[in-house]
Amino acid sequence: ELENQLAAKSKILDELKQNVALKDGPEQTSGAASLRTAELCEMRDCVASQIQQLRTSMQAILQHWKLYDEAYGEVSLMITRYLYCIDQCKPSVLSLEALKNQVKTLQ
């Protein structure tokens, strides 16, 4: 979105630059408007550079986030499996009376 906005503003700036050049003529390129448009072009180039740096940073962050998301999914699955195993492997808690009844049944 920033790149689209910058492209639109760049187009407007280029048109302004052409209008100033036509108005001042080739021999009067040192006018205030020409200086201001040069400053605006420099600022545009700086913003374009910042947008490119932001894009690079965002791509790196997105890559790290994907790695994190994959690792989180694996860890979540492992925890679920371990909790299931623990639940299945823990001994049932029986009372002394229930154990005596079970021994009688087995005898």
N, C-alpha and C positions, 0 to 999 in steps of 0.2 A: 504494500500500500504506500509506504514511504517512497519507494522507487517510482511508482506511478505519479505521485504528487510532485516529486522532484522533476520528472520528465515534463510534466505539464508546465511547471514554473520555469523550467529551462527554455521551453518553447516560447513562452511569453517574454522571457529575458532576451532571447535571440531576436525576437521581433522588435523589442524596444531598442536593442543595440543597432539594428538596421535603421530604424526610424531616426535615431539620434545621428547616425552616420549620414543619412540623407539630408537631415535638417542642417547639420553643421557644415557638411561638405567635407571633402577629403583634406582640405587645407586647414580646417579648424578642429582637429581631433582632440585638442587639449581642453575643451570646454568642461564645465562642471558636470554636465549630464554624462559626458564620456567617462569622466573619472568615476562617477557614481556607478555606472554600468560595469566598469572594470572591477570595482570593489564587489559588486553583486556577483559577477562571474567568479571571482575568487572565493567568495563565500559559498557559492553553489558547488564549486569543486571541493571545498572543504567538507560540506555536508555529504556530497557523494562519496567521499573517502570514508567518512564516519559511518554511512549506511553500509558500505562494503565491509568494514570492520565488524559492524553489528551483525551482518548476515553470517560472517565467518564464525563469530562467537555463538550465535544462535544455532548454527549447524553443529558445532562441537557440543553444545549443551543438549541438543536433541539426541545426538549419538550417545552421550553419557546417560541420558534419561532412558533410552531404549535398553541399554545394558542393565541399568538399575531395575527396570521393569521385568526383564527376563530373570534376573537373579531373584527378585522378590517372588515371582511366580514359582520358581524352583524351591525356594526356602519355604514358602507357604505350603506347597505340596508335601515336602519332607516333614514339616511339623504335623500336618494332618495325618500322615502315615504313622509317625511316631506316637501321636496321641491315640490312634486306633490300636496300635500294638500294645501300648501300655494298658489301655482299657481292657483288651482281650486277655492279657497275661496276668493281671493282678488277681490274687487269690480272693475268693469270695469270703466274706466275713460271716462265720457261722457261730451260733451260740453253743455252749457246752451241751445243752440238751439236744440240739439238732445233731451234733456230732455223735452223741450216744445212740440216738435213733438210727443214724446212718450205719454205725458199727453193728448194731443188732440186725439191721436189714442185710448187711453184707455177710454176717455169720449165718 
